[in-house]
Amino acid sequence: MKEKIRKYAKFLIQDCLNLKNSQELLIIGNEFNIDFMNILKEEAEQIGSIVYFDVRNNYECRRLYLNSSLEEILQNPLFDRHIYNDVATNKGAFLFISSPIPFINDGVSSKLLSDVSKELEKRVEVFRKKQLSGEVSWCICAASNEEWASKILPNSKNAFDDLWNLILDVCKINEEDPKKAWDEYYDDLQRRIQILNSIKISSLHYFSENGTDFTLELPDNYVFKMAKEGDRIVNMPSLEIFTTPRRDSVNGIVYSSKPLFYNGVLIDQFWFRFQHGRVIDYGANTNFETLKHIVETDDGSHYLGEIALVDYDSIINQSGIIFETTLYDENASCHLALGKGFPDCFQNGLESSKNQLFEMGMNDSSTHIDFMIGTRDLEIVATLKDGSEVIIMKHGKIIF
């Protein structure tokens, strides 16, 4: 197991981040990831990188959430984020480790969690700008921890190792050459992307038996993309093809197909109704208040910033496990995201101003929250610029 985890760390450093000699690297994890973070540090230092840690102490954060005001929380050193902007300014790299602690925020005010998230986003503005423009290398990965593993693998006698094996399998680390395996996968995604970008889609109609039935338009200069950008992979794993819809074009209703875990809180069986792009009504069977704070983050959080296509029979969905982290669960099936759109999903978008992107139809927000909508029977029909229709997805699977 130790050798495979080191192989995974080496793959993340060399093939996902494509880290360079003397480049700074910030590794962000929690108190249960220290061993893995040290392995990553060793692999990065072997190629001459300068490594920093940002270790999130989940239980200390919980204590603060329960006993402190917003102002007191934001003044605590645990919430200092200046290093993000410093590393980004130096064109460093960022590796985020997703390793959830189940129910860590149960009983914590959803409004307080939302307010803290909004304030922290302001503190990393330099990093976010450089991240969106592609100026910095970054990747999100996962690492096992005892609490997470026991929660999602309740029948396992050795859940910690079994979750590690799942992570390694999904990320193709158990294959002889993970880079080659991912290159072959992304070559096929690129083939699909070229088709989608060439057929001149005007609008998409989604519908499935669970009640999802909505339409949206794509900008005239839309670009479908994937997580592999040149010699970098920004999410490991990533199985999606994605783009940004026109902000004001979404109409209809969409139902979630999997739970959403946001700030450690589970939101389940939820739905949104859109009119002229805006969420005008919504509901949830579990933790409606948390959903409310997501939607009400700002004006832009009422609109979509992303649509993503993922085959329903993906390796993650086949596992039958709800991983309780968006990194994995969003790659189980098709998903949408409320909030900020992607400038690079528009032709020449990275060279365009904020106002120009808005005129093109891109949504802007301080948040970007993915939620899963893919079902076994999901169908997506594209209407092209010439008025003809093309089936994009049938029975939950991209058909080309």
C-alpha positions as CSV (number, residue, x, y, z in Angstrom):
1,M,0.0,0.0,0.0
2,K,2.8,2.5,0.9
3,E,4.5,2.0,-2.4
4,K,1.2,2.6,-4.3
5,I,0.5,5.8,-2.2
6,R,3.9,7.1,-3.1
7,K,3.3,6.2,-6.8
8,Y,0.0,8.3,-6.5
9,A,1.9,11.2,-4.9
10,K,4.6,11.1,-7.6
11,F,1.8,11.1,-10.3
12,L,0.1,14.1,-8.7
13,I,3.4,16.1,-8.5
14,Q,4.8,15.2,-11.9
15,D,1.9,14.4,-14.1
16,C,-1.0,16.5,-12.7
17,L,0.8,19.6,-11.5
18,N,3.8,19.2,-13.8
19,L,5.8,20.8,-11.1
20,K,9.1,22.5,-12.1
21,N,12.4,22.8,-10.4
22,S,12.5,25.7,-7.8
23,Q,8.7,26.2,-8.2
24,E,6.8,26.9,-5.0
25,L,4.1,24.4,-4.0
26,L,1.4,25.0,-1.4
27,I,-0.2,21.7,-0.2
28,I,-3.6,22.2,1.5
29,G,-4.9,19.3,3.7
30,N,-6.3,18.6,7.2
31,E,-4.9,17.2,10.4
32,F,-5.5,13.6,9.2
33,N,-3.5,14.1,6.0
34,I,-0.1,14.8,7.5
35,D,1.5,11.5,6.5
36,F,0.3,11.9,2.9
37,M,1.3,15.5,2.8
38,N,4.8,14.6,3.9
39,I,5.1,12.0,1.1
40,L,3.9,14.7,-1.4
41,K,6.5,17.1,0.1
42,E,9.3,14.5,-0.4
43,E,8.3,13.9,-4.0
44,A,8.2,17.7,-4.7
45,E,11.5,18.4,-3.1
46,Q,13.1,15.7,-5.2
47,I,12.6,17.9,-8.2
48,G,13.7,21.0,-6.3
49,S,10.3,22.5,-5.3
50,I,9.9,24.8,-2.3
51,V,7.0,23.3,-0.3
52,Y,4.6,25.0,2.2
53,F,1.7,23.4,4.1
54,D,-1.7,24.8,5.0
55,V,-3.1,22.3,7.5
56,R,-6.8,22.8,8.3
57,N,-7.7,21.7,11.8
58,N,-11.3,20.6,11.4
59,Y,-12.2,20.2,15.1
60,E,-10.6,23.5,16.1
61,C,-12.6,25.2,13.3
62,R,-15.8,23.5,14.6
63,R,-15.0,24.8,18.1
64,L,-14.7,28.3,16.8
65,Y,-17.9,28.1,14.7
66,L,-19.8,27.0,17.8
67,N,-18.3,29.5,20.2
68,S,-17.1,32.6,18.3
69,S,-18.5,35.5,16.3
70,L,-17.8,35.9,12.6
71,E,-15.3,38.7,13.4
72,E,-13.5,36.5,15.9
73,I,-13.3,33.6,13.5
74,L,-11.9,35.6,10.7
75,Q,-9.2,37.1,13.0
76,N,-8.1,33.6,14.0
77,P,-4.8,32.5,12.4
78,L,-6.5,29.3,11.2
79,F,-8.3,31.5,8.6
80,D,-5.3,33.4,7.4
81,R,-5.0,33.0,3.7
82,H,-2.2,35.4,2.7
83,I,0.1,32.6,1.6
84,Y,-2.3,31.7,-1.3
85,N,-1.8,35.1,-2.9
86,D,1.9,35.1,-2.2
87,V,2.4,31.7,-3.8
88,A,0.2,32.7,-6.8
89,T,2.1,35.9,-7.3
90,N,5.3,33.8,-7.5
91,K,3.6,31.6,-10.1
92,G,3.7,28.7,-7.7
93,A,1.5,25.5,-7.7
94,F,-1.4,24.4,-5.4
95,L,-2.4,20.9,-4.4
96,F,-5.7,20.6,-2.5
97,I,-6.5,17.4,-0.7
98,S,-10.1,16.5,-0.3
99,S,-10.5,14.3,2.8
100,P,-13.9,15.0,4.4
101,I,-14.7,14.6,8.1
102,P,-18.3,13.4,8.2
103,F,-20.8,15.6,10.1
104,I,-18.0,17.9,11.3
105,N,-20.4,20.9,11.0
106,D,-23.5,19.3,12.3
107,G,-25.2,21.9,14.6
108,V,-23.2,24.8,13.2
109,S,-25.1,27.7,11.8
110,S,-25.4,27.4,8.0
111,K,-25.5,31.2,7.7
112,L,-22.2,31.5,9.6
113,L,-20.5,28.8,7.4
114,S,-21.8,30.7,4.3
115,D,-20.6,34.1,5.7
116,V,-17.1,32.7,6.5
117,S,-16.8,31.1,3.0
118,K,-17.7,34.4,1.4
119,E,-15.1,36.3,3.4
120,L,-12.4,33.7,2.8
121,E,-13.0,33.9,-0.9
122,K,-12.3,37.7,-0.8
123,R,-8.9,36.9,0.9
124,V,-7.7,34.7,-2.0
125,E,-8.7,37.1,-4.8
126,V,-5.2,37.2,-6.3
127,F,-5.0,33.4,-6.3
128,R,-8.5,33.0,-7.8
129,K,-7.7,35.4,-10.7
130,K,-4.5,33.6,-11.6
131,Q,-6.2,30.2,-11.2
132,L,-9.0,31.1,-13.6
133,S,-6.6,32.6,-16.1
134,G,-4.4,29.5,-16.0
135,E,-1.4,31.4,-14.7
136,V,-0.9,28.9,-11.8
137,S,-0.8,25.2,-11.7
138,W,-3.3,23.5,-9.4
139,C,-4.9,20.2,-8.7
140,I,-7.5,18.7,-6.3
141,C,-7.0,15.1,-5.2
142,A,-8.3,12.9,-2.4
143,A,-6.7,11.0,0.6
144,S,-8.3,8.5,2.9
145,N,-8.9,9.2,6.6
146,E,-10.3,6.9,9.2
147,E,-13.5,8.9,9.9
148,W,-14.4,9.4,6.2
149,A,-13.6,5.8,5.4
150,S,-15.7,4.4,8.2
151,K,-18.7,6.5,7.2
152,I,-18.8,5.6,3.5
153,L,-17.6,2.0,3.9
154,P,-19.6,1.0,7.0
155,N,-19.3,-2.8,6.4
156,S,-15.5,-2.8,5.8
157,K,-13.3,-4.3,8.5
158,N,-10.4,-2.2,7.3
159,A,-12.2,0.9,5.8
160,F,-9.1,3.2,5.8
161,D,-7.1,0.9,3.5
162,D,-10.1,-0.1,1.5
163,L,-10.8,3.6,0.8
164,W,-7.2,4.1,-0.2
165,N,-7.6,1.2,-2.6
166,L,-10.7,2.8,-4.1
167,I,-8.9,6.1,-4.6
168,L,-5.9,4.4,-6.2
169,D,-8.2,2.4,-8.5
170,V,-10.3,5.3,-9.6
171,C,-7.2,7.4,-10.3
172,K,-5.7,4.5,-12.3
173,I,-2.7,4.2,-10.0
174,N,-3.1,0.5,-9.9
175,E,-2.4,0.4,-13.6
176,E,1.2,-0.1,-14.7
177,D,1.5,3.4,-16.3
178,P,-1.2,5.8,-14.9
179,K,-0.1,8.7,-17.1
180,K,-0.5,6.5,-20.3
181,A,-3.9,5.3,-19.0
182,W,-5.2,8.9,-18.4
183,D,-3.7,10.1,-21.7
184,E,-5.7,7.4,-23.6
185,Y,-8.9,8.4,-21.6
186,Y,-8.4,12.1,-22.3
187,D,-7.8,11.4,-26.0
188,D,-11.3,9.9,-26.2
189,L,-12.7,12.9,-24.3
190,Q,-11.0,15.2,-26.7
191,R,-12.6,13.4,-29.6
192,R,-16.0,14.0,-28.0
193,I,-15.1,17.6,-27.3
194,Q,-14.2,18.3,-30.9
195,I,-17.6,17.0,-32.1
196,L,-19.5,19.2,-29.5
197,N,-17.5,22.2,-30.5
198,S,-18.0,21.7,-34.2
199,I,-21.7,21.1,-34.5
200,K,-22.7,24.6,-33.5
201,I,-25.2,24.0,-30.7
202,S,-27.8,26.6,-30.0
203,S,-29.6,25.0,-27.0
204,L,-29.9,21.8,-25.0
205,H,-33.0,20.1,-23.6
206,Y,-32.5,17.8,-20.5
207,F,-35.2,15.4,-19.3
208,S,-35.5,12.3,-17.2
209,E,-38.2,10.3,-15.4
210,N,-37.4,11.9,-12.0
211,G,-39.0,15.1,-13.2
212,T,-36.0,17.0,-14.6
213,D,-37.1,18.9,-17.6
214,F,-35.3,22.1,-18.6
215,T,-33.6,23.9,-21.5
216,L,-30.7,26.2,-21.7
217,E,-28.8,28.0,-24.5
218,L,-25.1,28.0,-25.2
219,P,-23.2,31.2,-26.1
220,D,-22.4,31.7,-29.8
221,N,-18.7,31.2,-29.0
222,Y,-19.0,28.4,-26.5
223,V,-16.1,26.0,-25.9
224,F,-16.4,22.5,-24.3
225,K,-13.4,21.6,-22.3
226,M,-12.0,18.9,-20.0
227,A,-9.8,18.9,-16.8
228,K,-6.6,18.1,-18.8
229,E,-5.0,21.4,-19.9
230,G,-1.8,20.7,-21.9
231,D,0.5,19.0,-19.5
232,R,-1.6,19.5,-16.4
233,I,-4.7,17.8,-14.9
234,V,-6.6,20.1,-12.5
235,N,-8.9,17.4,-10.9
236,M,-7.8,13.9,-10.1
237,P,-9.9,12.1,-11.0
238,S,-11.9,14.0,-13.7
239,L,-14.2,12.3,-16.1
240,E,-16.2,15.3,-17.3
241,I,-16.7,17.4,-20.4
242,F,-17.9,20.9,-19.4
243,T,-18.8,24.3,-20.6
244,T,-20.6,27.5,-19.4
245,P,-24.2,28.2,-20.5
246,R,-25.8,31.5,-21.2
247,R,-26.6,33.1,-17.9
248,D,-30.2,34.2,-18.7
249,S,-31.2,31.2,-20.8
250,V,-32.1,28.4,-18.3
251,N,-35.8,27.5,-18.0
252,G,-37.5,24.6,-16.3
253,I,-37.0,22.3,-13.3
254,V,-34.1,20.1,-12.3
255,Y,-33.9,17.5,-9.6
256,S,-30.7,16.3,-7.8
257,S,-29.7,12.7,-8.4
258,K,-27.2,12.4,-5.5
259,P,-26.7,14.2,-2.2
260,L,-24.6,17.3,-2.0
261,F,-22.1,17.8,0.8
262,Y,-21.4,21.4,1.4
263,N,-19.2,22.6,4.3
264,G,-19.6,19.2,5.9
265,V,-23.4,19.4,5.7
266,L,-25.5,16.9,3.7
267,I,-28.3,18.3,1.5
268,D,-30.5,15.7,-0.1
269,Q,-33.4,15.3,-2.5
270,F,-33.3,18.9,-3.6
271,W,-34.5,20.7,-6.7
272,F,-34.4,24.1,-8.5
273,R,-36.8,25.8,-10.8
274,F,-35.3,28.3,-13.3
275,Q,-36.9,31.1,-15.2
276,H,-34.9,33.3,-17.6
277,G,-31.8,31.8,-16.1
278,R,-32.6,32.6,-12.5
279,V,-33.5,30.2,-9.7
280,I,-37.0,31.3,-8.7
281,D,-37.9,28.4,-6.4
282,Y,-36.1,25.5,-4.8
283,G,-36.5,22.9,-2.1
284,A,-34.8,20.1,-0.2
285,N,-35.9,17.2,2.0
286,T,-32.7,17.6,4.1
287,N,-31.0,20.8,5.3
288,F,-33.0,23.3,3.3
289,E,-31.4,26.2,5.2
290,T,-28.0,25.2,4.0
291,L,-29.3,25.0,0.4
292,K,-30.9,28.5,0.9
293,H,-27.6,30.0,1.9
294,I,-26.0,28.5,-1.2
295,V,-28.6,30.0,-3.5
296,E,-28.6,33.4,-1.6
297,T,-24.9,33.8,-1.5
298,D,-25.1,36.7,-4.0
299,D,-27.0,37.6,-7.1
300,G,-24.9,35.3,-9.3
301,S,-25.4,32.3,-7.1
302,H,-29.0,32.2,-8.5
303,Y,-27.7,31.3,-12.0
304,L,-25.8,28.5,-13.6
305,G,-22.1,28.8,-14.3
306,E,-21.4,25.3,-15.6
307,I,-22.9,22.3,-17.3
308,A,-20.9,19.0,-17.3
309,L,-21.4,15.7,-19.2
310,V,-20.4,12.5,-17.6
311,D,-21.4,9.0,-18.6
312,Y,-23.7,7.4,-16.0
313,D,-21.7,4.1,-16.1
314,S,-18.5,5.9,-15.0
315,I,-16.1,4.0,-12.7
316,I,-17.2,6.1,-9.8
317,N,-20.9,5.5,-10.3
318,Q,-20.2,1.7,-10.8
319,S,-18.7,1.6,-7.3
320,G,-22.1,2.3,-5.8
321,I,-20.6,4.6,-3.2
322,I,-21.5,8.2,-2.4
323,F,-18.1,9.5,-1.6
324,E,-19.4,12.6,0.1
325,T,-16.9,14.9,-1.6
326,T,-17.8,16.8,-4.8
327,L,-14.4,15.9,-6.4
328,Y,-15.6,12.3,-6.7
329,D,-19.4,12.5,-6.7
330,E,-19.5,15.1,-9.5
331,N,-17.7,12.6,-11.7
332,A,-20.3,9.9,-11.1
333,S,-22.8,11.5,-13.4
334,C,-23.8,14.7,-15.3
335,H,-23.9,17.8,-13.1
336,L,-24.5,21.5,-13.1
337,A,-23.0,24.3,-11.0
338,L,-24.6,27.4,-9.5
339,G,-22.3,30.4,-9.5
340,K,-19.3,31.6,-11.4
341,G,-18.7,30.5,-15.0
342,F,-15.4,29.8,-16.7
343,P,-13.8,32.4,-19.0
344,D,-11.9,29.8,-20.9
345,C,-15.2,28.2,-22.0
346,F,-15.6,31.1,-24.4
347,Q,-13.4,31.6,-27.4
348,N,-10.8,34.3,-26.4
349,G,-12.5,34.4,-23.0
350,L,-9.2,34.7,-21.1
351,E,-8.4,37.9,-23.1
352,S,-11.8,39.4,-22.5
353,S,-12.8,41.8,-19.7
354,K,-15.3,41.0,-17.0
355,N,-17.9,43.2,-18.8
356,Q,-17.2,41.5,-22.1
357,L,-17.7,38.1,-20.6
358,F,-21.0,39.2,-19.0
359,E,-22.1,40.5,-22.4
360,M,-21.2,37.1,-23.9
361,G,-23.5,35.4,-21.3
362,M,-21.1,34.3,-18.6
363,N,-22.4,34.3,-15.0
364,D,-20.3,35.8,-12.2
365,S,-20.4,35.0,-8.5
366,S,-18.2,34.6,-5.5
367,T,-19.2,30.9,-5.4
368,H,-19.3,27.8,-7.6
369,I,-21.2,24.8,-6.3
370,D,-21.6,21.6,-8.3
371,F,-24.6,19.3,-7.9
372,M,-25.3,16.0,-9.5
373,I,-28.3,15.5,-11.9
374,G,-27.3,12.5,-14.0
375,T,-29.7,9.5,-14.0
376,R,-29.7,6.2,-15.9
377,D,-32.4,7.5,-18.2
378,L,-31.2,11.1,-18.7
379,E,-31.5,12.3,-22.2
380,I,-30.1,15.5,-23.7
381,V,-31.1,16.8,-27.1
382,A,-29.2,19.6,-28.8
383,T,-30.9,22.0,-31.2
384,L,-28.3,23.3,-33.6
385,K,-27.9,26.7,-35.2
386,D,-29.6,25.5,-38.4
387,G,-32.7,24.3,-36.4
388,S,-31.9,20.6,-36.6
389,E,-31.8,18.3,-33.5
390,V,-29.1,16.0,-32.4
391,I,-29.2,13.6,-29.5
392,I,-26.2,14.2,-27.3
393,M,-27.0,11.8,-24.4
394,K,-29.3,8.8,-24.2
395,H,-29.8,6.4,-21.3
396,G,-27.3,8.4,-19.4
397,K,-24.5,8.0,-21.9
398,I,-22.9,10.3,-24.4
399,I,-23.7,8.6,-27.7
400,F,-20.6,9.4,-29.7
